[in-house]
Amino acid sequence: MDANIEAHFQAELSVLRTQLNIVDEKLITLLVERFSLTNEIGKLKEIYKHPIYDQMREASIIQKLTDLIGDQYNLEADKATKLENDAKKVQLIACITEIYGEIMKQSKISQLYQLYQTK
């Protein structure tokens, strides 16, 4: 491979990875904040004797996220672009559903751990 092409590739890759690192830092900050809030919710549920698991709430979160993803890809476009966007949307919905399923699972575990620590 030509040295100039490789240098150009490395420069572009570096810029994108720097941007990705910034996004990752924001995600960590937001996840820490989210877990703090879910722990507060766990304390409130304990006080008012509500169960930790709320299936309807979890389903509504996934639906809201799915709708947000749909909004991102529902742009006016030609047919080929629309098909490509639909494929990306399906993949992203599956990915986000999996990620948020794990986030909610870990939130419940954290709440349960906190609950049993106070007893």
N, C-alpha and C positions, 0 to 999 in steps of 0.2 A: 504494500500500500504506500502511496506517495506520502512523504513526511508532512507536506502542507495539508493534505486531506486529514491525516491523523491528528495534527495539531488543531485543526478547525473542529474536528469531532470532539476532541478532549475539552476544548474551550466551551463548546455548546453544552456538553455533558456536565461540566463543572457548574455552569450557570443553572441548569435545571436541577441538579442535585442540591445546590445551595437553596434554591426555592423550596425544594422538597423538605430539606432540614428545617426551614422556617415553619412550614406547615406542620411538621411533626412536633415541633416545640409548642405550637398553638394547641394541637390536639392533646398533648400531655397536660397542659395547663387546664384545658377545658374538662378533661377526664378527672383530674384531681378535684376540680370544682364540682363536677357532677357527683362523684362519690361522696363528697362532703355533704351535699344536699340530700342524697339518698340515705345517708346515715342519720341526718336530722329527721327525715321522713320515718325511718325505722324507729327512732325514739318516740315520735308522735304516735305511731301505730301501737307501740308498747303501752304508752300512757292510756290511750283510748281503747285498748284491747282489740285492735283490728289485725287481721292476718297480714303477714309480710307479703305473701303472693297475691297479686291482683291481676288476674288473667285479662279482664276487660281493659285495664289501664295499659298493659303490655301490648295488647292487640291494637289499641288506639294509637300508641306510639309508632308501631310498625306501619300502620295505615297512613299516619301523618307523614312519616318519612318517605313512604312509597309515593304519596301525592307530591311531595316536594321534588323528588327525583323526576316524576312525570312532568312537572312544571318546567324543569330545566331542559327537557328534551322535546317539549311540545312547541317548537319554533316552526314558523312557516318555512318550508323548504321543498325542493323538488323531490320527486318520488324516490330516487336512489338515495338521497341524503336521509329522507324519512325512514326508509328501511334500515339504513345504517344506524340512525339514532334509536330506532326501536330495539335493535339488537343490543346496543350499548345500554339502553335503559333496562332491559331485562337482566343483563349481566350485573349492572350496578345494583338493581333492586335485590337480587339474590345475595350479592356481597354485603350490602348494608343490613339486610335482614339477618344474615349470619353474624355479623359484627355486633349489631345491637342485641341480638339474642344472648351473646356472650357477655356483653356489658351488663344487661339486666340480670343474668344469672349471677355474675360476680357481685352485683349490688345486693341481691338477696342474700348471698353468702355473707357479705360484710354486715348486713343488718342482723342476720341470725347470730353471727359471732358476737356482735356488739350486745345483742339481747342476752346471750348466755354469759357474757362477761359481767353483766350488772346483777346477775342472780347469785 
